[in-house]
Amino acid sequence: MKLNNPNNSLKMKALYFDKKLEFRKEYPIPVPTENEALIRVTLAGICNTDKEIMNGYVPFTGILGHEFVGIVTECSQSELIGKRVVGEINIGCGVCSLCINEMQNHCPQRQALGIHGKDGVFAEYVTLPIENMLIVPDEISDEEAVFAEPLAAAFNILQNVEISKQDKVVIIGDGKLGQLIARAVSTTSCDLTMIGKHEKKIELAQHFCKTMILNESAKLENYFDVVIECTGNESALHYASLIVRAKGTIVLKSTYAGNIKSNPSFWVRKEIRLIGSRCGPFAPALQFMQGNKIDLTKLIDKIFFIDEWKNAFEAAFLKGALKVLLRF
């Protein structure tokens, strides 16, 4: 299908952010360049990063959203038209040394879908470079495919930290990201623990974690080789420093809208490694969804139509909420 929209004359529904979020019924449908595809968004996920952007994490004006699954409607590569796709969110310049070395996630000129310099997916249509798209296997439903981006971010931990079967690993946080991290890290067969505050959420990860602890302030007798902090809470970062072993590793998976106050002397004394981990490659995430019979739909609280966006965001940002989706 070719929309024939050279002058942005066709309109779509979109959620536009400019210091506050607003619903626009007649936002111009984007026009893809020769190296891009136009994608009709079918489902989009509301992420904690969207909340942090709305709270001032990074300056951004445009359409929010970066977790999605959709159908290609216009593309210079005709064989892709009609294909169901997900898309990697970082768009590098393609010519700097980082992009040449496949580190476009860190390109100084990069755009990030719905985060920096590029309209996102809380809209009926979005454009994305062809090289950023991955075709979704038929075995994966839309409701599962929409988890590709956060699941890829979870698998990125294994790109940054070597975790073996002998390692004791703990995840602090039983929310959306913690759940996906449990599923990704469990593939190493390590001794995995989750610490959370919600019994129902803890139960969702019980098949992937050896030990479940319901209180973040629990006094643990054992120290961990790797502590993964995914709450975005400063107190959790302090707690991570207490329970990691000497010369152990703390992985930071959360974005913080504000600054944190912490004394690094404790990290120095214990010779702790602090590793930031964010976006990851989509292929391992899709392979995991295709090859493992896990039901990611259990992590969905509710699906709202775009016209119900206010209710959707209220539900997504409720304390203890899991994944909330927008349907187009």
KETOR-540150 format. One record per atom (N, C-alpha, C, CB): residue in three letters; x, y, z. Coordinates in steps of 0.05 Angstrom, whole numbers, plus 5000, padded with zeros to 4 digits. Glycine has a CB too. Layout:
ALAXYZ/...
This chain:
MET501749765000/MET500050005000/MET501750255000/MET498150005024/LYS501250434982/LYS502750684981/LYS500750914988/LYS504050734953/LEU501451065008/LEU499651265017/LEU499651514999/LEU500251345045/ASN501751554983/ASN501951784965/ASN501452044981/ASN499851754942/ASN503152095000/ASN502852315018/ASN505252495017/ASN502352215047/PRO505952614993/PRO508452754990/PRO508553015007/PRO508852824962/ASN506353135013/ASN506353385027/ASN505253375055/ASN504853595011/ASN505353135066/ASN504153085093/ASN501253175095/ASN505853245114/SER499753125073/SER496953215072/SER495153025087/SER496053235043/LEU495852775090/LEU494252585104/LEU494852605134/LEU494752295094/LYS492852565150/LYS493052605179/LYS492652345195/LYS491052815188/MET493552345220/MET493352115237/MET492952205266/MET495851925235/LYS492152015283/LYS492052065311/LYS494752025324/LYS489951885325/ALA495452195342/ALA498152175355/ALA498052305382/ALA500252315337/LEU499952215400/LEU500352335426/LEU502952495425/LEU500552115449/TYR502552755426/TYR504752945423/TYR505653065450/TYR503953175403/PHE508253065454/PHE509253175480/PHE510853425475/PHE511052965493/ASP509953635489/ASP511453885490/ASP510954005518/ASP510454085467/LYS512653915536/LYS512353975565/LYS509953845578/LYS512154285569/LYS507953775562/LYS505653615571/LYS504753445548/LYS503353785583/LEU503353225554/LEU502453045534/LEU499653125525/LEU502452755544/GLU499253125498/GLU496653195488/GLU495953025464/GLU496553495480/PHE493352985460/PHE492252815438/PHE491652985414/PHE489752655447/ARG492852915391/ARG492353055367/ARG491052875347/ARG495053175355/LYS488752955337/LYS487152795318/LYS488152825289/LYS484252865320/GLU489553045283/GLU490253095255/GLU493253165254/GLU488553315243/TYR494952985263/TYR497753025260/TYR498652915233/TYR499352885284/PRO500453055219/PRO501252955192/PRO502452675193/PRO503253155180/ILE501552505175/ILE502852245172/ILE505652285161/ILE501152055153/PRO507652175173/PRO510452215163/PRO510952105136/PRO512452095183/VAL512752225121/VAL513452135094/VAL516151995096/VAL513552375074/PRO516351745089/PRO518951595091/PRO520851685069/PRO518451295089/THR523451695076/THR525551745056/THR526051485041/THR528151855070/GLU527951495022/GLU528551255006/GLU529451025023/GLU530551324985/ASN530851085045/ASN532050875062/ASN530250805086/ASN534750965072/GLU527850915086/GLU525950855108/GLU523550705099/GLU525151115121/ALA522050605118/ALA519450485113/ALA517350635130/ALA519450175121/LEU514950635119/LEU512650735134/LEU511250495147/LEU510650905116/ILE510850515173/ILE509750285188/ILE507150375201/ILE511750185209/ARG505050205197/ARG502550255212/ARG502750115239/ARG500150155195/VAL502650265260/VAL503050165287/VAL500450015295/VAL503650385307/THR500749765304/THR498449615314/THR498349615345/THR498649325304/LEU500549585358/LEU500749595387/LEU503249745395/LEU500749305400/ALA502949905417/ALA505250045428/ALA505250015458/ALA505250345420/GLY507549995470/GLY507749955499/GLY508550215513/GLY509649735506/ILE507350275536/ILE508050505552/ILE510350415570/ILE505650625568/CYS512550555569/CYS514950485583/CYS515550685606/CYS517350465564/ASN517050595626/ASN517750775647/ASN519451005637/ASN519250625669/THR520950955615/THR522551175603/THR520751395593/THR524251075580/ASP518351325583/ASP516451535574/ASP515751705598/ASP513951405562/LYS515251585621/LYS514551725645/LYS516851915653/LYS513951535668/GLU519351805652/GLU521651965660/GLU522052205641/GLU524151795661/ILE521552165615/ILE521652395596/ILE519652605604/ILE521252295567/MET517252515610/MET515152705618/MET515852855644/MET512452565622/ASN517652725660/ASN518552855685/ASN521153015681/ASN519052635706/GLY522153025656/GLY524553185651/GLY527153035648/GLY524853385672/TYR527052765645/TYR529552605643/TYR531352705620/TYR528852315638/VAL530152755597/VAL531552875574/VAL529653075561/VAL532552655553/PRO530753285549/PRO528953475535/PRO528053345509/PRO530453745529/PHE525453335505/PHE524353215480/PHE521653355474/PHE523952915484/THR521353415448/THR518753505438/THR518053345413/THR518953815431/GLY515753235413/GLY514853065391/GLY513052835401/GLY517252945376/ILE512752635384/ILE511052405390/ILE512752215408/ILE510052265365/LEU511652155431/LEU512951965450/LEU512651675440/LEU511851995478/GLY514151495453/GLY513651205449/GLY515851075433/GLY511051155436/HIS516850845442/HIS518850705427/HIS518550395427/HIS521550765439/GLU516550295441/GLU516050005441/GLU513649955423/GLU515549895470/PHE513949795402/PHE511749755383/PHE512049505367/PHE511549995365/VAL509849435354/VAL509749245332/VAL507849365312/VAL508848955342/GLY508549325286/GLY506849445265/GLY507149305239/GLY507449735262/ILE505849415219/ILE505849295192/ILE506949495172/ILE502949205183/VAL508849415155/VAL510049595135/VAL507949645114/VAL512649465123/THR507449905109/THR505449985089/THR506750115064/THR503450175100/GLU509150215068/GLU510550345045/GLU513550315049/GLU509750645044/CYS514850225028/CYS517750175030/CYS518950145002/CYS518249915047/SER521450234998/SER522750204972/SER523349914966/SER525250364972/GLN523549744987/GLN523949454984/GLN521149334985/GLN525849335006/SER519949284962/SER517149204960/SER516648944975/SER516349174931/GLU518648764978/GLU518248514991/GLU517548545021/GLU520648334988/LEU518148785032/LEU517648835060/LEU514748935065/LEU519549025071/ILE513449025044/ILE510749135047/ILE508848915057/ILE509749265021/GLY507348965078/GLY505548775089/GLY506748605111/GLY504548595068/LYS509348625115/LYS510748475136/LYS510248595164/LYS513748455130/ARG510048425183/ARG509848515211/ARG512648555222/ARG508148305228/VAL513148785234/VAL515848855242/VAL515948975270/VAL517149035222/VAL518248965282/VAL519049125305/VAL521449275297/VAL519548945332/GLY522349475314/GLY524649635304/GLY526449725327/GLY523549875290/GLU529049705321/GLU531049805340/GLU530850105340/GLU533949715332/ILE531150235363/ILE530250505367/ILE532450715362/ILE529250545394/ASN535050625362/ASN537150815358/ASN537950835328/ASN539650735375/ILE538151085319/ILE538751135291/ILE541351295289/ILE536451285276/GLY543551155282/GLY546151285281/GLY546551435255/GLY548351085285/CYS548751585254/CYS549451735230/CYS550451555208/CYS551451955235/GLY551551325215/GLY552451135195/GLY555251165186/GLY550651135172/VAL556551395193/VAL559251445182/VAL561351485204/VAL559151685165/CYS560551525229/CYS562651575250/CYS563851305257/CYS561351705275/SER566051315273/SER567451075280/SER565750885297/SER569951145296/LEU563950995314/LEU562150835330/LEU560150685313/LEU560651005351/CYS558950815293/CYS557050685275/CYS558450465259/CYS555750885257/ILE560850525249/ILE562350335233/ILE563050085249/ILE564950465222/ASN563450125275/ASN563949895293/ASN561449785306/ASN566049975314/GLU559149835294/GLU556549725303/GLU555949815332/GLU556549425301/MET556550065338/MET555950185364/MET554150435360/MET558450245380/GLN552350415341/GLN550650645335/GLN548950735358/GLN548850575312/ASN548550555378/ASN547150635403/ASN548550865417/ASN546950395422/HIS551150905411/HIS552751105424/HIS553651325405/HIS555150985438/CYS552651315381/CYS553351525361/CYS552651805372/CYS551851475334/PRO554551995371/PRO553952255382/PRO551852405367/PRO556452425383/GLN551352325342/GLN549252455325/GLN546652295323/GLN550452505297/ARG546452085340/ARG544151905337/ARG541552045343/ARG544551665354/GLN539451925331/GLN536751985339/GLN535751735354/GLN534952055315/ALA533751785372/ALA532551555386/ALA529551585384/ALA533551555416/LEU528351375375/LEU525451375370/LEU523851455394/LEU524551095360/GLY522351675392/GLY520651765414/GLY522151865438/GLY518851555422/ILE524751905436/ILE526451985458/ILE528152225451/ILE528151755467/HIS529352225427/HIS531152445419/HIS531152475389/HIS533952385429/GLY530052705380/GLY530252785352/GLY528652625332/GLY533052765344/LYS526852455341/LYS525352285322/LYS522652215334/LYS526952015316/ASP520452285319/ASP517752225328/ASP517551925333/ASP515752315307/GLY516051855355/GLY515851585364/GLY513351445354/GLY515951575393/VAL512451245370/VAL510451055361/VAL507751085374/VAL511450775365/PHE507351285390/PHE504651335401/PHE503051485379/PHE504751495428/ALA502751355357/ALA501351475334/ALA500551245315/ALA503251685319/GLU498851305296/GLU497951095278/GLU500151015258/GLU495551195263/TYR501951195252/TYR504151125233/TYR506851235244/TYR503551245205/VAL508951095236/VAL511651185243/VAL513551105220/VAL512551055271/THR515651265217/THR517751185197/THR520151085212/THR518451425178/LEU521650905200/LEU524050795212/LEU525850695189/LEU523350555231/PRO528550735193/PRO530350625172/PRO529950325168/PRO533250675181/ILE530150245144/ILE529749955137/ILE531649785153/ILE530149915107/GLU534149875157/GLU536149715171/GLU535449675200/GLU538849835168/ASN533649845211/ASN532949825239/ASN530649625243/ASN532050095250/MET529349525222/MET527049365225/MET527749065226/MET525049415202/LEU526148915241/LEU526448625241/LEU523648505237/LEU527748525268/ILE523448305220/ILE520948175215/ILE520247995238/ILE521048005188/VAL517748005247/VAL516847845269/VAL515947565259/VAL514447985284/PRO517147355270/PRO516247075262/PRO513347035268/PRO517946875277/ASP512046865251/ASP509146815254/ASP508446705281/ASP508346625232/GLU510246555294/GLU509646435320/GLU509246635342/GLU511746235327/ILE510146875338/ILE510047085359/ILE507647265354/ILE512647245360/SER505947285374/SER503547455372/SER504347755374/SER501447385393/ASP502447925366/ASP502948215370/ASP503348285399/ASP500548375358/GLU501848155416/GLU501948215445/GLU504648135457/GLU499748075460/GLU505947935444/GLU508647865453/GLU510748035439/GLU509247565447/ALA510448085413/ALA512348235397/ALA512848515408/ALA511548245369/VAL510848635420/VAL511148905430/VAL513148915453/VAL508349015440/PHE513848685464/PHE515948675485/PHE518748655474/PHE515348435503/ALA519048655448/ALA521748615436/ALA523748815446/ALA521548635405/GLU523049075447/GLU524949275455/GLU525849245484/GLU523849555451/PRO523949225504/PRO524949195531/PRO526248925536/PRO522649225551/LEU525448715522/LEU526748455525/LEU529548465514/LEU525048235512/ALA529948605492/ALA532648645481/ALA534348795501/ALA532548795455/ALA533248995514/ALA534749145535/ALA535548955558/ALA533049375546/ALA533748765565/ALA534348575586/ALA536648395577/ALA531948405592/PHE536648295552/PHE538748125542/PHE541348275539/PHE537948005515/ASN541248535538/ASN543748685535/ASN545548655560/ASN543148985531/ILE544348595582/ILE545948535606/ILE548048325600/ILE544248455630/LEU547148115586/LEU548947895580/LEU551047965559/LEU547347655570/GLN550648185545/GLN552648295527/GLN554848445543/GLN551448475506/ASN554048555566/ASN555948725581/ASN557248585605/ASN554448965591/VAL555948375615/VAL556948235638/VAL557047935633/VAL555248295664/GLU559247815638/GLU559447525635/GLU558347385660/GLU562347435630/ILE556147245657/ILE554847105679/ILE554946805674/ILE551847205683/SER555946665693/SER556246375690/SER554346225708/SER559146285696/LYS554145965705/LYS552445795721/LYS553145815750/LYS552545505711/GLN555645865756/GLN556545875784/GLN555946135798/GLN559545815785/ASP555146335784/ASP554846605795/ASP552146625811/ASP554846815774/LYS552346785833/LYS549946855848/LYS549147135839/LYS550446845879/VAL546747155828/VAL545747395816/VAL543047475829/VAL545447365785/VAL542647735834/VAL540147825845/VAL539048055828/VAL540547905875/ILE536448055824/ILE535048275811/ILE533548425833/ILE533148165789/ILE534048685835/ILE532448855853/ILE530248985837/ILE534349065868/GLY527848905842/GLY525549015828/GLY523948795814/GLY526449215807/ASP521248785820/ASP519548575808/ASP517648685787/ASP517948445830/GLY518248935777/GLY516549055757/GLY516948955729/GLY516949355758/LYS516049105710/LYS516149025682/LYS518948945673/LYS515049255664/LEU520849125678/LEU523549075669/LEU524848845685/LEU525249325672/GLY524348835711/GLY525448615727/GLY524448345717/GLY524648655756/GLN521948335710/GLN520748085700/GLN522147995674/GLN517748125694/LEU522748175656/LEU524048105631/LEU526948035636/LEU523848335611/ILE528248175654/ILE531048115661/ILE531147825673/ILE532148315681/ALA529247755690/ALA529247485701/ALA529147275679/ALA526847445720/ARG527547325659/ARG527347135637/ARG529847115620/ARG524947205619/ALA531147345616/ALA533647355600/ALA535947225616/ALA534347635593/VAL536347315641/VAL538647225656/VAL538446925664/VAL539047395682/SER535946825666/SER535646545673/SER536746355651/SER532646485677/THR537146455627/THR538346285606/THR541246215612/THR538146435579/THR542446345631/THR545246275639/THR545346055659/THR546646525650/SER543045975670/SER542845765691/SER544245845717/SER543945505681/CYS544646105721/CYS545846205746/CYS544046165770/CYS546746495743/ASP545046215793/ASP543446205818/ASP542146485820/ASP545246145844/LEU539646495812/LEU538246755808/LEU536246805830/LEU536946765781/THR536347045841/THR534547135862/THR533047385853/THR536047185889/MET530547425861/MET529147675856/MET528247785882/MET526747635836/ILE528648055886/ILE527648195909/ILE525448385900/ILE529948335924/GLY523148365911/GLY520948545903/GLY519148605926/GLY519348425881/LYS517048755920/LYS515148845941/LYS512248755936/LYS515149145943/HIS511848595915/HIS509148525908/HIS508948215904/HIS508148675882/GLU507448085920/GLU507347795920/GLU506447695893/GLU505347695941/LYS504447815881/LYS503447725855/LYS505647745833/LYS500947875846/LYS507147965834/LYS509247995814/LYS511547795819/LYS510348285816/ILE512247755844/ILE514247565850/ILE513547295839/ILE514747545881/GLU511047215841/GLU510046955831/GLU510446935801/GLU507146915839/LEU510247165787/LEU510547155758/LEU513347065749/LEU509847425746/ALA515247105767/ALA518047035761/ALA519046785774/ALA519847265768/GLN517246645787/GLN518146415804/GLN519346185787/GLN515946315820/HIS518546165762/HIS519645945745/HIS522446015735/HIS517745895722/PHE523346265738/PHE525846345728/PHE527946405750/PHE525546595711/CYS526946435774/CYS528746505796/CYS528746285817/CYS527946775810/LYS531146225828/LYS531346015849/LYS530146115875/LYS534245935852/THR530546375881/THR529746485907/THR528146735903/THR532146535925/MET526046765918/MET524347005916/MET524247135944/MET521446945906/ILE524747395945/ILE524747545971/ILE522847775968/ILE527647635978/LEU521147815988/LEU519048015986/LEU519648275998/LEU516547905998/ASN521948316010/ASN522548566023/ASN525348666015/ASN522448526054/GLU525348896003/GLU527849015994/GLU529849066016/GLU527349275980/SER528849106041/SER530649166063/SER531448916078/SER529349356082/ALA530848676067/ALA531548426081/ALA534548406087/ALA530548186064/LYS535148306110/LYS537948266117/LYS538847996106/LYS538348276148/LEU540548016085/LEU541447766072/LEU544147676083/LEU541647816041/GLU544347416087/GLU546847306097/GLU548847276075/GLU546247046111/ASN548047246051/ASN549847196029/ASN550247446012/ASN548746966011/TYR552547466000/TYR553147685981/TYR552947585953/TYR555847805987/PHE552547755934/PHE552047675906/PHE554347765888/PHE549347795896/ASP554847595869/ASP556947665849/ASP555947895831/ASP557647425831/VAL553447885824/VAL552248095806/VAL549648185818/VAL551847985777/VAL549248445821/VAL546748565830/VAL545648735807/VAL547148725856/ILE543148685799/ILE541948835777/ILE539749015788/ILE540748645755/GLU540149275787/GLU538349465798/GLU536449565776/GLU539849695812/CYS533849515779/CYS532049605757/CYS529549735768/CYS531249365740/THR529849875791/THR527550015802/THR527550315797/THR527449965832/GLY529850425792/GLY530050715788/GLY529850865815/GLY527950815770/ASN530250715837/ASN529950825863/ASN532750855876/ASN528050655881/GLU533351095887/GLU535951145898/GLU536550955922/GLU536151425907/SER534450895938/SER534950715961/SER535650435951/SER532350705978/ALA534650355928/ALA535250095918/ALA538150085909/ALA533450015894/LEU539150305898/LEU542050315890/LEU543750285915/LEU542650575875/HIS543050415937/HIS544550395962/HIS544450105972/HIS543450585983/TYR542149985970/TYR541749705979/TYR543449515962/TYR538849615978/ALA543549575936/ALA545249405918/ALA548149415927/ALA545049505889/SER549049655936/SER551849675944/SER552349515970/SER552449975950/LEU550349475986/LEU550649326011/LEU550849026006/LEU548349386029/ILE549348925986/ILE549148635982/ILE550948525961/ILE546248565976/VAL552348695946/VAL554248595926/VAL556848515941/VAL554848805904/ARG558148305932/ARG560648215944/ARG562848405937/ARG561347925936/ALA565048385951/ALA567448545944/ALA568348465916/ALA569748495965/LYS569048665900/LYS569848625872/LYS567548515855/LYS572248445870/GLY565048545865/GLY562748455850/GLY561848675830/GLY560448385868/THR559648625817/THR558648805796/THR555748885802/THR558748665769/ILE555349155799/ILE552549255800/ILE551849345772/ILE552349495821/VAL549649245762/VAL548649335735/VAL546349525739/VAL547849085718/LEU546549755728/LEU544449955730/LEU542749955704/LEU545650245734/LYS540249875707/LYS538449865684/LYS536350085683/LYS536949595684/SER536350255704/SER534150455705/SER535150725696/SER533150475734/THR533250885686/THR533851165680/THR532651335703/THR532651255653/TYR533951545711/TYR533151715733/TYR532551995722/TYR535251725755/ALA530252105729/ALA529552375719/ALA531252585734/ALA526552425723/GLY531952535758/GLY533552725774/GLY536252615781/GLY532052805799/ASN537752765797/ASN540352685806/ASN540052515831/ASN542152925811/ILE542052345835/ILE542052185859/ILE544352275877/ILE542351885853/LYS544052245903/LYS546052325922/LYS547252065934/LYS544952515944/SER549752005928/SER550951765938/SER553851805941/SER550351525918/ASN554951685962/ASN557851715968/ASN559351485954/ASN558351715998/PRO560951535934/PRO562351325920/PRO564551185936/PRO563551425894/SER565251285959/SER567351165975/SER566850875981/SER567851326001/PHE564250805985/PHE563550535992/PHE564150355968/PHE560550515999/TRP563650445944/TRP564250295920/TRP567250255917/TRP563050425895/VAL568750465923/VAL571650455921/VAL572750245941/VAL572950735927/ARG571850255966/ARG572850075986/ARG572349785978/ARG571650136013/LYS569949725968/LYS569349455960/LYS570349385932/LYS566349405962/GLU571449575918/GLU572449545890/GLU570249425872/GLU574849355890/ILE567949565874/ILE565549475859/ILE565749585830/ILE562949565872/ARG564849415811/ARG564549515784/ARG561649605780/ARG565249285763/LEU561349855770/LEU558649955763/LEU558449965733/LEU558250245775/ILE556349825723/ILE556049805694/ILE553249905686/ILE556549515684/GLY553150095668/GLY550550175657/GLY549850005634/GLY550750475648/SER547249945631/SER546349775609/SER543649865600/SER546149475619/ARG543449925574/ARG540850025564/ARG539849855540/ARG541050315557/CYS539949965516/CYS538749835493/CYS540449595484/CYS538450025470/GLY539049395473/GLY540449155464/GLY539549075437/GLY540148935483/PRO540848875424/PRO540048775398/PRO537448625399/PRO542248605386/PHE535748655379/PHE533148535379/PHE533148235372/PHE531348675360/ALA535148155356/ALA535147875346/ALA535047675369/ALA537547825329/PRO536647695390/PRO536547495412/PRO533747495426/PRO538647555433/ALA532547735428/ALA529947755441/ALA527847605424/ALA529148045444/LEU527847645398/LEU525947505381/LEU526447205380/LEU526047615352/GLN528947125380/GLN529546845381/GLN528646715407/GLN532646805377/PHE528946865429/PHE528046755454/PHE525046725455/PHE528946945477/MET523546925445/MET520646905444/MET519746685425/MET519447175434/GLN521146645403/GLN520346435384/GLN520946155394/GLN521746485358/GLY523246125408/GLY524145865416/GLY523245775444/GLY527045845414/ASN522345955460/ASN521545895487/ASN518645935491/ASN523146055508/LYS517345745502/LYS514445755506/LYS513745905532/LYS513145475506/ILE514446155532/ILE513746315556/ILE511546505548/ILE516346475566/ASP509846565566/ASP507446735560/ASP507947015570/ASP504946615573/LEU509047185553/LEU509547465560/LEU506947615564/LEU511247595539/THR504747515554/THR502247655557/THR501347675586/THR500047525540/LYS502447505603/LYS501847515632/LYS502947775644/LYS503047275646/LEU504747905630/LEU505848155640/LEU504248405631/LEU508748185630/ILE501948355617/ILE500248575607/ILE498048615627/ILE499148515579/ASP497848865637/ASP495648935655/ASP493048995639/ASP496349175672/LYS493349155618/LYS490949235603/LYS491849355576/LYS489249435619/ILE489949335557/ILE490349455530/ILE488249665526/ILE490349235508/PHE489049915519/PHE487150135514/PHE487350215485/PHE487750365533/PHE485150315474/PHE485250445448/PHE486450715451/PHE482450455435/ILE487650825429/ILE489051075430/ILE487251305441/ILE490051145403/ASP484651285434/ASP482751495444/ASP482451495474/ASP480051455431/GLU483251275487/GLU483051245516/GLU485751305529/GLU482050965524/TRP487351465516/TRP490151505524/TRP490451605553/TRP491551695506/LYS488651775562/LYS488851875590/LYS488651645610/LYS486752085595/ASN486651475605/ASN486251245623/ASN488651055621/ASN483751095616/ALA489851035597/ALA492050855594/ALA494450945610/ALA492850835564/PHE495051205609/PHE497451305623/PHE496951305653/PHE498051595614/GLU494551355662/GLU493851335690/GLU494351045700/GLU490951415696/ALA493550855684/ALA493850575691/ALA496750495691/ALA492250395672/ALA498250595671/ALA501050515668/ALA502750615691/ALA502150625642/PHE502050855702/PHE503750975722/PHE502750925751/PHE503951265717/LEU500650755753/LEU499850675780/LEU502050515793/LEU497250505779/LYS502450555819/LYS504450405833/LYS503950105831/LYS504650495863/GLY505949955823/GLY505549665820/GLY504549575794/GLY503849575842/ALA504049755775/ALA502949675749/ALA504949525732/ALA502049925733/LEU503949335716/LEU505649195696/LEU505249345670/LEU504848895694/LYS505449195648/LYS505449325622/LYS502649415613/LYS506549145601/VAL502349655604/VAL499949765592/VAL500449825563/VAL498950015607/LEU498649735545/LEU499049775516/LEU496949955505/LEU498949505502/LEU497750085482/LEU495950245466/LEU495450105440/LEU497050525461/ARG492850075433/ARG492149945407/ARG491250165388/ARG489949735412/PHE492050125363/PHE491350325342/PHE489450185321/PHE493850435328/
